[in-house]
Amino acid sequence: MQTITVDIINERVLPLLKNLEGLKLIRIRKSNILANDSINFVAKYKGAMRKQPIEEVDNQLKELRNSWE
């Protein structure tokens, strides 16, 4: 048995997939949406930014804002 992930682009395909499941050709397992919410963002982005003095951050923000004008 192989496991693949399929992205549903059009909801009209769901009845087709359910028919295939009824014929015992495939098994549909819904993924747990909450699993994506449990990503540890602290671990994921730790070290992505370095600590900076507040004056440096303010200067960078001013430069960004001025570039938009």
N, C-alpha and C positions, 0 to 999 in steps of 0.2 A: 504494500500500500504506500502511496505517495501522499504527501501533504503539500498543498500549494495555497497561496493567498490570492484571492480574487478581489479586485476593487469593483464594486457595483457602480456603474456609470448611469445606468437607466433602470429605474425600479421595475420596468416591464419584464426584466429577466428573472425576477424572483419566482414567479409561477413556473417558469421553465426549470429552474434549479430544483424547486420543490417536486416537480414531476420526476426529475432524474433521481431524486432522493426516494420517491415512492417506488421507483423501479429497482431500488437497491443498487444503483450504480454509483452514487456518491453519498456522502454524509455531510450535512450542513451543521457547522458549529459556529455559533455566534461568538464573536470576540467580546471580551469584557471591556467595555468602554472605560470603566474605572481604572483599569490597569494602566492606561495612558496617563491618568491623572496622578498616579502615584510616583511619577518620575521624581527623583531626588534632584531638584534643580540646584541645590547648594553644591552637591558633589559634581554635577554636570558642568557648572560654570565657575567652580572654585579655581582661582588663579587666573581667570580670564581678564580681570581688571586689577591694576595695581593701586595701592593707596596713594593718594595725591593730596597735597595741601589744598585747602579750600580756595585759596587765592588762585591757584593754577586751574582749578575746575571752573571758577568764575570767569577767568580770562578765556578759557576755551569756549564757554557758553556765549560770552560776548562776541567772540570771533565768529561763531556759528550764526548767531542772530544777525550780525552785521552782513554776513555773506548772503543772507536771504533778502536783504533790502536792496 
